[in-house]
């Protein structure tokens, strides 16, 4: 099953979890942000340099992991994710403008 099939299946099944780790992604496919039911999104170990503002559309997201990417910063729209309890944005770059090196879990 290819990546777009996985995303389409997750959308059709109203999945609460989606693992797109280790897919060599440079961008997050826009179709991901149409899966309103998502509570967990794993984008670890890709080649992402930025996350789009559309991330803020995932209102049910509780866990976001984007470790081992090339992210320089997180989008402002992450503030719209009011249910977010776990954030793991560690970057493999050492010279980043906004330090986002550690995982965060809400107490």
QUICOR-V598966 format. One record per residue. N is the residue number from 0. PHI is phi in degrees with one decimal (999 if undefined). BURIAL is # if it has 9 or more other C-alpha atoms within 8 Angstrom, else .. D_LAST is the distance of its C-alpha to the last C-alpha in Angstrom with 1 decimal. Layout:
N PHI BURIAL D_LAST
N PHI BURIAL D_LAST
//
This chain:
0 999 . 37.4
1 -82.7 . 36.9
2 -57.5 . 33.8
3 -66.1 . 34.9
4 -66.5 . 35.7
5 -61.4 # 32.2
6 -66.4 # 30.8
7 -62.1 # 33.4
8 -65.1 . 32.7
9 -61.6 # 28.9
10 -66.7 # 29.9
11 -62.3 . 32.6
12 -90.5 . 30.4
13 51.2 # 27.5
14 -61.1 # 25.3
15 -100.7 . 21.5
16 -136.9 . 21.3
17 -140.3 # 23.5
18 -110.0 . 24.1
19 -115.0 # 26.3
20 -71.8 # 25.7
21 54.9 # 28.9
22 -110.7 . 31.1
23 61.8 . 32.4
24 -70.4 # 31.1
25 -101.7 . 32.0
26 -134.9 # 30.8
27 -85.4 # 28.6
28 -56.0 . 31.1
29 -58.7 . 30.9
30 -61.8 . 31.1
31 -60.1 . 27.5
32 -78.8 # 26.5
33 -94.4 . 28.6
34 -92.7 # 26.4
35 -60.2 # 24.6
36 -79.9 # 23.0
37 -59.8 # 21.0
38 -113.2 # 17.4
39 -132.1 # 17.4
40 -131.9 # 19.6
41 -112.3 # 20.6
42 -119.8 # 23.0
43 -60.2 # 22.9
44 54.5 # 26.1
45 -117.6 # 28.2
46 -123.9 # 30.1
47 -72.2 # 28.2
48 -107.5 # 28.8
49 -156.3 # 27.1
50 -111.6 # 25.1
51 -73.5 . 26.9
52 -61.5 # 25.9
53 -59.3 # 26.2
54 -53.3 # 22.7
55 -65.3 # 21.6
56 -78.0 # 23.6
57 -84.3 # 21.1
58 -61.4 # 19.4
59 -95.2 # 17.9
60 -63.9 # 16.3
61 -109.0 # 12.8
62 -138.9 # 13.4
63 -131.7 # 15.8
64 -124.3 # 17.3
65 -132.3 # 20.2
66 -68.9 # 20.6
67 58.2 # 24.2
68 -122.5 # 25.7
69 -111.2 # 27.6
70 -68.1 # 25.3
71 -98.2 # 26.0
72 -162.1 # 23.4
73 -102.9 . 21.3
74 -69.5 # 22.9
75 -60.3 . 22.2
76 -64.6 # 21.8
77 -61.8 # 18.3
78 -66.2 . 17.4
79 -78.2 . 18.7
80 -86.8 # 16.1
81 -70.6 . 14.1
82 -95.1 . 12.5
83 -62.4 # 11.4
84 -113.6 # 8.0
85 -135.5 # 9.6
86 -132.9 # 12.3
87 -124.9 # 14.7
88 -103.2 # 17.6
89 -53.8 # 19.3
90 -110.6 # 23.0
91 -87.5 . 26.0
92 -84.3 . 27.8
93 -94.4 . 27.9
94 -112.1 . 29.2
95 -112.9 . 26.8
96 -72.6 . 26.8
97 -116.8 . 23.1
98 -59.9 . 21.2
99 -133.9 . 18.7
100 -96.1 . 18.7
101 -118.7 . 15.2
102 -74.6 # 12.6
103 -129.8 . 9.3
104 -130.0 . 6.3
105 -68.9 . 3.8
106 -79.6 . 0.0
//
